[in-house]
Amino acid sequence: MRLSCFKKKLIEQILAECNGCFNYIDDIVIFARNENELAKKEARVFKALADYNVVLNEYKCIFRARELVFLGHRLFDRGIAPSIDKVEAIKSLDNLQTQRKYEIFGASILCRQIYS
């Protein structure tokens, strides 16, 4: 098993009882409706990590962000959207000239998101 896969599974197991968060490998995103709920979820996540002696690198952490770009998506209070730079990159592709090619390209991205 590759190390990144092992990290992902380990963090998933550590956070199994923590609602309102998800992880990708060793990145953790905590989401909540308000500050009070966020504080409770953060405390739960920090306790779970401490129970397994997982140490966070404070220089790589972003706390209480209202908006965040994560894995090519913009996460914010109204939902999820593609990051602007990813959309611009797709728009600038010269070899996607016909509508059919755009449709095929969009379908392949959608399939990757669903089955990833």
Secondary structure by P-SEA (a helix, b strand, c coil): ccaaaaaaaaaaaaacccccccccccbbbbbcccaaaaaaaaaaaaaaaaaaccccccccccccccccccccbbbccccccccaaaaaaaaaccccccaaaaaaaaaaaaaaaaac
